[in-house]
Each structure stands twice: as structure tokens, then as C-alpha cells.
Amino acid sequence: MEIGFYAIRHREDDPRSGYQGGNNGPMGSLGQTGNAGDVTDRPAPGGSADDQPHAVVEAVLGASRVLVAVAARSLAGVGDDVTLPQYRALVVLASRGPQRVADLADALGVTPPTATRMCDRLVRKGLVRRRTSRDDRREVHMALTSTGRLLVGEVTRRRREEIEGILARIAPADQVRMVELFRKLNDAAGEMADEYWAAGWDL
């Protein structure tokens, strides 16, 4: 299960961006969450019920910092000249299939001009290609190349490997509870499950 990185909207050359990354999140705090009902049924240790929403947000932010750092390390080991925002674009194309630039921009939370510049760079790197729509030859879609698909697959493999190492330091019983909570988080964020990704690899 891929968690966290895909749900974060990275911004590249976009004045609306407010994202600031980091790599020092307390992943261990996730392993200390009680059972699934504890998240809403009781306050965090040492805090009141009013503090609970803040504690949950802080825990998720801490986990996201860990996962973004893992993603950055996984990407650095494969594509030194591919940025995290560019990789996010590759992931969207892998999961959703060929996209118009306007639709890709909407998925990434950036302006169409920013998405166009990003696609131009990815085309020059041989990771994305332009192709004419089957329904309207005036309409151009961006699609992954075989090289882009291989890069996404290798980065995913590396990220899974590092996350497995992190989880190995968390008690099995806590891992079971994390599965349910992260699935709920994925559902709330509208993230696509891994088993549906192949449908988007339309090359």
C-alpha cells in the first residue's frame, strides 16, 4: 500500500505554492496510536478532547514528513535530474493514464502554464510523450513513455523497501491498527488503490 506521498500536492514554479518539505517527522508516534476507535473516542494522553483534532493533524503531518523524505531518497537513487513535483506528474500519468495538460495541472494543483513547463522538461528527459487524442486530433494528451513507466516502478520498489524497514521497528499489533487507519486516510483523500494502477498505464 502506497501512502502519503501521492496525497501531497507538490508545487513547481507556482506562486500559489505554500509547501515546505522536511525529513524529520516522528514516524514512531504512529506506532503508539491506540486501537482504531481511540482516534475519535478518547483524547490523546495528557490532553483534553479539545486537543484531539490538533494531535491527529500533528501525527499525520509527522508521518507525511517521513514519507516525503523516503520518497525523495528513493527518487534520488534512480533519477537525479527528476524533481519531486515532476515525479508527482509521472505518478498521476501512471495512475490515471494519458491526460490533457489542463487536467494534469488540476490534479497537481498548479496552473496550466506551470504544468506545460513541467511537461516540456519531462518530454526532453524522455519520460513523457505527447500524443494526439483518438477522438479529437486537435487535442493533445501527455502520456508516460516506457522509460517513464520504468522509473515510476523502480522508485516505488525502493520506497516500499525502505518503508518495510521502518515498519519492522513497529510492533506487529500496532501495524495491524495502522493498516485500517491509513486505509481510511487514503479513502478520505480519494487516492487510488495500487491494484487499479495498471488500468492507467495506457502506452
N, C-alpha and C positions, 0 to 999 in steps of 0.2 A: 504494500500500500504506500503510495507516494503522498506525502503530507507536507503542507506548509508552503513550500517554495512556489508551487503553481498558483496558490491563492493570493500571493503578494504581487501587487501591480508595480513593476519597476518602471521608472520614467527615464527616457534618454532624450536630452536636448529639449526638454519640455518645461516651459516656465511655470506650469501648474504643479510641478513635482514638489512634494514635501517629504519624500522618502529619504531616510538616513539609515544605512545599514549598520551592522555591528556583528561581533562574533563572540560576545561574552555572556550569552544568555544562560541562566541556571537550569539546564536540562533536568538536573536531578530533582527539581521541585515537582516535575510532572509525576515522578515515581512515588510521590508522597501524597497524591490526591487520594481521598478515601474511595469508597465504592461509588458506583455511578450516581446513586441518589444523593451522595454527600455534597455534590457540587451545588445543588439548589436547596437541599433540605436543611443544611446547617451552616453556620458561619465558619470562616477559616479559624484555625486555632489562634487564640489570643485576640480575635476580632469580633465585632458585632455583626448582626445580619446586614446592617447598612454597609459594612465594609466588603461584603462578599463579592458584589459585581466588580469592584476595583481589584480585588485579589485574583479573580478569574482572569480579567483582562491582563494583569501583570504576568500571570503564569503563562498565558498564551503568547504574549509578546516575548517573554523569555525563551520559550520553545521556538518561536519563529526566528529569533536571532541565531539560535543554534543551527536550525535547519538551513537558513540562508548561508551561514558560514560553511556548512557541509557542502551545499550546492556550489559555492564559489570555489572551494578546494577541488571538488570533483571536476568542475569545468576547467580550472587552471591546468589540471593534469592532462587534458585532452585537446582543448582549443585555446591556446594562449592569446589569440587575437580575437576571440569572441567574448563580448561583454555579457554580463548577466541580463540586461534588457534585451539584447539580441537573442540570447538563448531562450528567454521567455517567448519571443516571437516564434522561434523554431518549435517550441513546445506547443504553442497554440496551433500551428500548422500541422503538427504531428497528431494532435488530439481531435482537431476539427476538420482537417482536410484543407484543400485549397481555399483561399479567402481573397475577397477584394481588399484593396488597401484600406478602404473606409471601414470595412468590417474588422479587419485586423487592428486598426487603430482603436476602435471601440473596445475590443477585447482586451487590449493592453492598457487602456485608459490614457492614451496620448492623442495628440492632434493628428489629422491625416498627413500634414507636411512632415511631421516627425516620423510617422510610420513609413512614409515614402523614402526618406533619407535612410532609415534603418534597413529597408528592403534593398535599396541600391547597394549598401555595403555588403549585405548578405549575398546578393547576386554576384558581386565582384569576388567574394570568397568562395563561390561555387556551392553554397549551401542551400540556396533558394533559386528558383527559376520563375520566369513569367510565362503564363500560358493563356491562350485565348479560350474564353468560355465556349462550351459546346452549344449553348442556347443562343448566345449573342456574341458574334465575333468582334464586336466593338468593346466588349467587356473583358478586362484582363484580370486574371487571378494569380496570386502568389502561391507557389507550391514548393514543398521540400524536394531537393534533389536526393539521389541515393546517398551522396556524401553527407548531406544534412541529416538524413534519417539515421545513418550510422553514428554520427556524432551524438544525437539525442540518445540513442540506445546505449552508447558507451558511458556517457555521463550518468545516465540513470543507473547503470550497473555499478559504477563506482560509488554513487551516492547510497545505493542500497547497502553496499558492503560496509561503508563507514557507519551508517545508521544501525546496522546489525551489531557492530562493535559497541556502540553506545548503549543499545538496549540490553546487551549481555551483562551490563553492570547494574541493571534494574531487576528487582525480584520478579519472578515469573507471575506471581499473583497480581502485582501491580501492572505488569504488561497486559494481562487479560483485561483489566479495567481500562487501560489506555486505549485498547482497540475500540471498545464501544464509544468512548468519549471522542476519539479522533474521527470515527465514522460519522458521528453526529455533527462534528465540526465541518467535515467535508460536505455533508448533505446541506447544512445551513449555508455554506459558501457556494453551493452549486457546482462543485468540482466533479469531473467525470471520472468514473472508476476505471482502473487500468485495463480491465478486460474489454472495454469498449474502444480502446485507443486504435486498434487495428483498422477499424472502420474509417478512421480519418487519414490513414496512410495511403491516400489515393495518388499514386505516381503514374 
